[in-house]
Amino acid sequence: MSNLVPPHGSEKVLPLLVTEEIRASEIERAKVLRKVSLTSREVSDVFMLGMGAYTPLTGFMGEADWRGVCDDMKLADGTFWPIPITLSISQDLADSLNVGDEVALCDGESDEILATMVVDELYKIDKDHECQSVYKTTDSDHPGVLNVKEQQPVNLGGTVRVLSEGEYPGKYPDLYLRPLESRALFEKKGWSKVAAFQTRNPMHRSHEHLAKIAIEVTDGVFIHQVLGALKPGDIPAEVRTEAIQAMIDNYFRPDTIVQAGYPIEMRYAGPREALLHALIRQNFGCSYLIVGRDHAGVGDYYGPFDAQNIFDKLWDGALVTQPLKIGITFFCKKCYGMATGKTCPHDPEHHISVSGTEQRRMLEEGIEIPSEFSRPEVVEILRSYYASLK
């Protein structure tokens, strides 16, 4: 009997990736099916479904699930879910399909067949309603809103069988962990209480401080990197991995950290995405998600702690994995160490604010990065990367 948190809404993790034994024959069979071309976000969602990270979903959402998620953060059966997982197609393609048809889902860039899908439903949505419900704005300058508005006019709902994980297993052999694998690893280590730390940036001193706070109250921390498409200017996963590993090797006790990655594409939905990240980490076996300032936010669309406060609005039993809510962290010159507003009594004039955005600016402009901001071993790796861009 596992001591880890149960998967979300299910007795077991539900990976939709077919077994290796039948994969080749299923791909051959799919070659004669009508093709549906996927956006990068939809490709990411196929991979997440394949590995079981979206348990208990069995495919892309139909209209009742879409509406329930937008309005009440619930699937049609009442299961908690905060963000729609949908697939859109053109009107012409929709006109040629019928309920019960099977289609092949293909990467829009490579044309690789990634999955098959049995069409259960074709429906149209109010895009502004989804944007306002999920992102709290209909402003197209918000990248998540823009993605929704640029969707095709018809949504396709149905059960999915995943046939490929793309390049991820081969490209990130030591980083790519599926939920069943992370759970097995945690159990092997004897961990029952695990805190997840989501990142799409190299870790600076504030991130390090958050992880160490979590280690004090759990068995270990799961540093979980975004491997899906990022914003322009973000640092590639290979560089991030090396920089994070340098921090782990030099500044953490052995066997307190697991570094891994997963193929999600950020939606930048702020509070609702923090809930989705917690749900996903529950499937990976994590009891907690570290939620700091402006988790999964972009621009000024959300308040600094909206992503923490939304957890307080959930009903009992909605989500087992809970947030570790930690305030704004900074280096205090008087304390001579990392602190938060709860632990430091000194005025802001003594504080050095630490952020990924500022670190990127300093690296791009060749400004010296002080050790109070980022560890020298990390800075060395990042400087080498930025030098390679010139």
JOCORCOR-V120764 format. One record per residue. N is the residue number from 0. RES is the residue in one small letter. PHI is phi as a letter, one per 30 degrees, with the letter a starting at -180 (NA if undefined). PSI is psi in whole degrees, 0 to 359 (999 if undefined). Layout:
BEGIN
N:RES:PHI:PSI / N:RES:PHI:PSI
END
This chain:
BEGIN
0:m:NA:125 / 1:s:d:143 / 2:n:c:0 / 3:l:d:162 / 4:v:d:148 / 5:p:d:160 / 6:p:d:161 / 7:h:d:124 / 8:g:i:21 / 9:s:a:153 / 10:e:d:338 / 11:k:b:160 / 12:v:d:138 / 13:l:c:78 / 14:p:d:138 / 15:l:c:5 / 16:l:d:127 / 17:v:d:161 / 18:t:d:157 / 19:e:e:327 / 20:e:d:327 / 21:i:c:1 / 22:r:d:312 / 23:a:d:316 / 24:s:d:325 / 25:e:d:324 / 26:i:d:319 / 27:e:d:317 / 28:r:d:324 / 29:a:d:340 / 30:k:d:339 / 31:v:c:358 / 32:l:d:160 / 33:r:d:133 / 34:k:d:139 / 35:v:c:120 / 36:s:d:132 / 37:l:c:146 / 38:t:d:170 / 39:s:d:324 / 40:r:d:319 / 41:e:d:324 / 42:v:e:313 / 43:s:e:317 / 44:d:d:324 / 45:v:d:315 / 46:f:d:321 / 47:m:d:320 / 48:l:d:319 / 49:g:d:317 / 50:m:d:351 / 51:g:j:7 / 52:a:d:337 / 53:y:c:18 / 54:t:e:132 / 55:p:c:18 / 56:l:d:143 / 57:t:c:7 / 58:g:l:200 / 59:f:d:146 / 60:m:d:144 / 61:g:d:182 / 62:e:d:320 / 63:a:d:318 / 64:d:d:316 / 65:w:e:311 / 66:r:d:317 / 67:g:d:321 / 68:v:d:314 / 69:c:d:313 / 70:d:d:320 / 71:d:b:3 / 72:m:h:39 / 73:k:b:140 / 74:l:d:169 / 75:a:e:331 / 76:d:d:4 / 77:g:j:353 / 78:t:d:136 / 79:f:d:133 / 80:w:a:127 / 81:p:c:341 / 82:i:b:133 / 83:p:d:140 / 84:i:c:98 / 85:t:b:162 / 86:l:b:130 / 87:s:c:150 / 88:i:b:166 / 89:s:d:160 / 90:q:d:320 / 91:d:d:316 / 92:l:d:319 / 93:a:d:321 / 94:d:d:339 / 95:s:c:359 / 96:l:c:153 / 97:n:b:155 / 98:v:e:134 / 99:g:j:342 / 100:d:d:152 / 101:e:c:136 / 102:v:b:161 / 103:a:c:128 / 104:l:c:122 / 105:c:b:146 / 106:d:d:126 / 107:g:d:340 / 108:e:c:311 / 109:s:c:342 / 110:d:i:11 / 111:e:d:137 / 112:i:d:121 / 113:l:c:332 / 114:a:a:166 / 115:t:c:157 / 116:m:b:133 / 117:v:c:123 / 118:v:d:115 / 119:d:c:336 / 120:e:a:144 / 121:l:b:129 / 122:y:a:158 / 123:k:c:153 / 124:i:b:162 / 125:d:d:102 / 126:k:d:321 / 127:d:d:325 / 128:h:d:316 / 129:e:d:316 / 130:c:d:313 / 131:q:d:322 / 132:s:d:314 / 133:v:d:316 / 134:y:c:351 / 135:k:i:23 / 136:t:a:155 / 137:t:c:16 / 138:d:d:120 / 139:s:d:350 / 140:d:d:342 / 141:h:d:124 / 142:p:d:326 / 143:g:d:319 / 144:v:d:316 / 145:l:e:319 / 146:n:d:317 / 147:v:d:315 / 148:k:d:333 / 149:e:d:0 / 150:q:d:155 / 151:q:d:165 / 152:p:d:342 / 153:v:b:134 / 154:n:c:144 / 155:l:c:118 / 156:g:c:143 / 157:g:l:173 / 158:t:d:139 / 159:v:c:142 / 160:r:c:118 / 161:v:d:134 / 162:l:c:348 / 163:s:a:149 / 164:e:c:16 / 165:g:i:215 / 166:e:d:353 / 167:y:e:309 / 168:p:e:321 / 169:g:d:323 / 170:k:d:328 / 171:y:b:62 / 172:p:d:330 / 173:d:c:359 / 174:l:c:329 / 175:y:d:104 / 176:l:c:131 / 177:r:d:161 / 178:p:e:319 / 179:l:d:327 / 180:e:d:319 / 181:s:d:319 / 182:r:d:316 / 183:a:d:321 / 184:l:d:316 / 185:f:d:318 / 186:e:d:322 / 187:k:d:323 / 188:k:d:349 / 189:g:i:19 / 190:w:d:135 / 191:s:c:331 / 192:k:c:110 / 193:v:b:136 / 194:a:c:130 / 195:a:c:141 / 196:f:b:113 / 197:q:d:135 / 198:t:b:145 / 199:r:b:12 / 200:n:b:158 / 201:p:d:153 / 202:m:d:125 / 203:h:c:190 / 204:r:d:325 / 205:s:d:316 / 206:h:d:316 / 207:e:e:318 / 208:h:d:317 / 209:l:e:314 / 210:a:d:321 / 211:k:d:326 / 212:i:d:315 / 213:a:d:321 / 214:i:d:326 / 215:e:d:334 / 216:v:c:5 / 217:t:b:182 / 218:d:d:336 / 219:g:l:169 / 220:v:c:136 / 221:f:c:99 / 222:i:d:111 / 223:h:c:109 / 224:q:d:147 / 225:v:d:121 / 226:l:c:349 / 227:g:d:183 / 228:a:e:139 / 229:l:c:183 / 230:k:d:153 / 231:p:e:137 / 232:g:j:345 / 233:d:d:152 / 234:i:d:133 / 235:p:e:153 / 236:a:e:323 / 237:e:d:320 / 238:v:d:317 / 239:r:e:315 / 240:t:e:313 / 241:e:d:318 / 242:a:d:318 / 243:i:d:320 / 244:q:d:324 / 245:a:d:320 / 246:m:d:316 / 247:i:d:313 / 248:d:d:328 / 249:n:c:341 / 250:y:b:8 / 251:f:b:149 / 252:r:d:146 / 253:p:e:148 / 254:d:i:26 / 255:t:c:353 / 256:i:b:138 / 257:v:b:126 / 258:q:c:131 / 259:a:a:177 / 260:g:b:160 / 261:y:b:160 / 262:p:c:28 / 263:i:d:150 / 264:e:c:128 / 265:m:d:140 / 266:r:c:344 / 267:y:h:42 / 268:a:c:10 / 269:g:h:240 / 270:p:e:313 / 271:r:d:327 / 272:e:d:329 / 273:a:d:320 / 274:l:d:317 / 275:l:d:319 / 276:h:d:323 / 277:a:d:317 / 278:l:e:314 / 279:i:d:316 / 280:r:d:332 / 281:q:d:319 / 282:n:d:329 / 283:f:d:352 / 284:g:j:13 / 285:c:c:136 / 286:s:d:334 / 287:y:b:153 / 288:l:b:126 / 289:i:d:121 / 290:v:b:108 / 291:g:c:211 / 292:r:d:131 / 293:d:h:49 / 294:h:d:127 / 295:a:h:23 / 296:g:d:174 / 297:v:a:141 / 298:g:h:219 / 299:d:c:32 / 300:y:d:338 / 301:y:b:151 / 302:g:d:160 / 303:p:d:334 / 304:f:b:18 / 305:d:e:323 / 306:a:d:336 / 307:q:d:316 / 308:n:d:332 / 309:i:d:333 / 310:f:d:331 / 311:d:d:347 / 312:k:c:358 / 313:l:d:153 / 314:w:d:160 / 315:d:e:131 / 316:g:i:359 / 317:a:d:318 / 318:l:b:132 / 319:v:d:314 / 320:t:d:133 / 321:q:c:158 / 322:p:d:142 / 323:l:c:103 / 324:k:d:118 / 325:i:b:135 / 326:g:d:185 / 327:i:d:128 / 328:t:c:152 / 329:f:a:165 / 330:f:c:125 / 331:c:c:122 / 332:k:d:333 / 333:k:d:317 / 334:c:d:336 / 335:y:h:54 / 336:g:l:175 / 337:m:d:146 / 338:a:a:174 / 339:t:b:175 / 340:g:d:339 / 341:k:d:338 / 342:t:c:340 / 343:c:c:127 / 344:p:c:1 / 345:h:c:158 / 346:d:d:155 / 347:p:e:337 / 348:e:d:342 / 349:h:c:0 / 350:h:c:142 / 351:i:c:109 / 352:s:d:139 / 353:v:b:126 / 354:s:b:154 / 355:g:d:323 / 356:t:d:315 / 357:e:d:322 / 358:q:d:317 / 359:r:d:318 / 360:r:d:316 / 361:m:d:321 / 362:l:d:317 / 363:e:d:325 / 364:e:c:1 / 365:g:i:23 / 366:i:d:140 / 367:e:d:132 / 368:i:c:117 / 369:p:d:156 / 370:s:d:338 / 371:e:d:340 / 372:f:c:314 / 373:s:a:148 / 374:r:d:141 / 375:p:d:325 / 376:e:d:326 / 377:v:d:315 / 378:v:e:320 / 379:e:e:317 / 380:i:d:318 / 381:l:d:322 / 382:r:d:321 / 383:s:d:319 / 384:y:d:312 / 385:y:d:327 / 386:a:d:327 / 387:s:d:343 / 388:l:d:345 / 389:k:d:999
END
